[in-house]
Amino acid sequence: MGNIKTQSALEYIITYSWAILIIGVVVGLLYFYGFVSLSLRPSGCTINGSFLCEDSMVGMYTHNGEYLVGMLFTNTNQYPISNPTINVSYDGYSSGGSICDNAVIPAGGAFLCVAEIPSDKLGLGQYVKPTVYLQAGDCALSSSYLVNGSCLDAPVEAFEGSAYGFIRYLPSDNLSISLSPSSANFAANGTSYGLKSVVTLFGYPLKGANIGFHSSNPTIYLSKTNVATASSGAAYDYISSNYSASTNITASYAGLNATATIHFRAPLLYSFDEMVASDISYISPNAIENAIITINNKTYSLGNLSRTGIVLLNGTMNNYTIQGSITTNGTEYAFKNITLCNLSYTYTNGSLLTCTQPSIKIYYEPVYKQSGSVYVADEGSSQVSIINTTSGKVGNVSVGFLPTSVAAGVKNVYATDSLSDELSAINESTGNVKNISVSILLPTSTALHKDNAFITSILTDMVYEVNLTSGSTLESASTGLLPLGLSVGSNGYVYVANAGSDNVSVYSVSSLTFLKNISTGLFPEGLTMSNDGTNAYVADNLSSEITIINTTTNSVQKTLSSGLFTTSVAVSPNDAFLYATSLGTNQLWVINATTGNVVMKIPTGIAPYYVTLSSNGAFAYVANLLSDNVTAISTINYTVVGSYNVGVLPVSIAYV
C-alpha cells in the first residue's frame, strides 16, 4: 500500500514540474519589474530610540540608475527634535548625508528622509537590508528652548536602524501628493461628500503620512483636519455645507500641497409655515404682527408670533438677510442677534455658519426712543430743571428755597420747597409756577393722592394731608425720626420711611390713622411701591440693602443686598426688576426682584441719589448729587444713553 502512494506522488511531480517551474519564473518577473502589490512584498524598517519608522521604500531610479532608500519617521519624544539626517551603510560603504523634509519636528510629528544606497553591485529584484543611522538634535536639552523655543544649540543624538525590501523601479522622484473630491458640484442640505488625498514615495503609496486638510471658507465644515494615510497611501476626509458656497480645499504634507475647488449648490428652502414662536421670553414679549424676513431675495411675512424671538426650523437656510428693523403696532423692533449652535452672531446680512442643530433663533428687541420730560429738584439752586428727553434740551424754572422733592400729578408737577414752607405747582403745559403755602415747618417729601398731597416734615417728625388747592391741612399724624421716604399704596395705606428710627410707619389713607411700625434696615431713606401694589420697596442707606414689605400683611417679606449706601429704588413696569442707586459706588444696580441676583451694575455720575423710570420702563433717570447732572440709562441693553447738566445738588426726579 505504501509503495503505491510513493509511486503516485513521484508521477505527480514528474508530470507537473514544468508548470510549477513556469509559475515560479512568472512570479519572479513580476517581482522584478514591480508589478506585484507592495502588500505582498516583505518590506519595512526599524529604528531604535524614541522614534518610530512608519514606512520605507528601496529602489532604483530608471532615468539615472541611482539606488535610493526613503524612510518615514514619527517623533515619539515628548519634545521636538531638530535638523534630522540619515546615513545609510551597505556593503561596507557609507552614503554620507541625506535629505530630510523638516528642520524642526514637534512631538508626535512625522518627517521623511531620503538617501542613496552606497553600492554599484545592486540590481532590480535584489533583496537588501541597508543599515540606517539617524541623527537629530534633542531640543529638550537645548539651553534656549525653554527660553524662546529655539533648538539652535540642541545637542545631536544618534540612533540606529535598518530598511529592508526588494529593489524595484522608482518611476518618480521622491514625494508627491494629490487630492480628488468625489464630485465638483455638490448639493447642500448638510450632506457629506468624500475627499481622497494620496501620498506616494518614489511613485509608490506611502502609509502613515499625516495629511492636513484646510478649507479657505470657514463656513464650510471639514470632518477632520488631520488624517493619516493607510497602506494604500490614501487618506479620506469629508466636507459638508448647509447653503450655497464655494471653497478651496488644500491637502498638505511635508511642504507639498494639493488643491481642489468645490462648489455647493443652494439648498432647498423649507416652507415658512414651519416657523413657530420662540419659547424664549425676552424683556418685552410684545407681539410682532408683520415682521419681514428676506431669504434668497424673496420676502416673507412672519405674522402671528407671540414673542420677539422667532425660530426657523430646519437649519438649512441659505444666504438669508434679516431686516435691520421692523415696525408693528406703532412699536419699532431692532434686530439684536442670531443664536446658532449655541453661539451668537450680530451680523444683519450675509451667510450663517453651518449648524447641525435643527433650529436657528433670531431675536428682535423693542426700540424705545426717549420722549417726555424729566423734572429735577435742584436743592442747591432753588430751581427745578426740566429736561426735554426728545430734543435733549434742558431748561429750568425758579421755585421756593431748598426744593427737596418733586412729584408728578395730572396737570402739574409739585416741588416741595423746604425753607419756604410751600409747594410750587409747575404747569406741565406752560411751565408757569404757582406757589401754594402750607402750614408745615420744613416740608420734606410729597406723595400725591387724588386732589390732596401727603407731606412729611423732618423738623416736626409728622406726616400731613394737605389740600392742593388751598394748602390747608386736613389730617396729621406723628411719624418716627427723620421721615424721608413717602409713598401711597393702592391698598389704602400711606407708608413713611423713618430714617432715624430704622422703620416704616403705616397709616390709613382716609384718616391718617396709625396702623403699625415695620422694622427695616439701617437708615431707610427711599420708598416706592410695586406697580401691582403688592409690595413696598425700601432703600436702606446704611445697611446697603432693600427691604421688601408685603402690603397685604404689612410685614417684611425678605431683604435683598444692594449697592453701598442705597438711597432710592425704582421698580420696572412688570415688577420683575429693581433699580437701586448706590451712592458709595457711583452705580445704578439692576436687581432681580424675585431672586435678588444682581443683573448689572451701570456707572452713573458722582453720588447717584435718586432714580425714576420712564412710563414704559425703557429708561432710567438718575440724579447725581455731587456731579450736578442726570444720567439716562437704557434698561433694554443697560447702557448710558445720555447725560444732562442740571442745577446744584439734584435730589429728586419726576418723569412726565
Beta strands, then each sheet from edge to edge (+ up, - down):
strand 1: 44-47
strand 2: 51-61
strand 3: 67-75
strand 4: 81-90
strand 5: 93-94
strand 6: 99-100
strand 7: 104-105
strand 8: 110-116
strand 9: 127-128
strand 10: 131-138
strand 11: 156-166
strand 12: 168-170
strand 13: 175-181
strand 14: 185-186
strand 15: 193-201
strand 16: 204-205
strand 17: 210-215
strand 18: 221-222
strand 19: 226-228
strand 20: 234-240
strand 21: 245-253
strand 22: 256-264
strand 23: 276-277
strand 24: 292-295
strand 25: 298-301
strand 26: 309-313
strand 27: 320-322
strand 28: 325-328
strand 29: 331-340
strand 30: 343-345
strand 31: 359-367
strand 32: 373-378
strand 33: 383-388
strand 34: 394-398
strand 35: 403-408
strand 36: 412-417
strand 37: 422-427
strand 38: 433-437
strand 39: 443-449
strand 40: 452-457
strand 41: 462-467
strand 42: 473-478
strand 43: 483-488
strand 44: 493-498
strand 45: 503-508
strand 46: 514-519
strand 47: 524-529
strand 48: 535-540
strand 49: 545-550
strand 50: 555-561
strand 51: 566-571
strand 52: 577-582
strand 53: 587-592
strand 54: 598-603
strand 55: 608-613
strand 56: 619-624
strand 57: 629-634
strand 58: 639-645
strand 59: 650-655
sheet 1: 1+ 11- 9+
sheet 2: 1+ 11- 10+ 4- 5+
sheet 3: 1+ 11- 10+ 4- 7+
sheet 4: 6+ 8- 3+ 2- 12-
sheet 5: 13+ 15- 16+
sheet 6: 13+ 15- 20+ 18-
sheet 7: 14+ 22+ 21- 17+ 19-
sheet 8: 23+ 26- 31+ 29- 28+
sheet 9: 23+ 26- 31+ 29- 30+
sheet 10: 25+ 24- 27+
sheet 11: 34+ 33- 32+ 59-
sheet 12: 35+ 36- 37+ 38-
sheet 13: 39+ 40- 41+ 42-
sheet 14: 43+ 44- 45+ 46-
sheet 15: 47+ 48- 49+ 50-
sheet 16: 51+ 52- 53+ 54-
sheet 17: 55+ 56- 57+ 58-
end
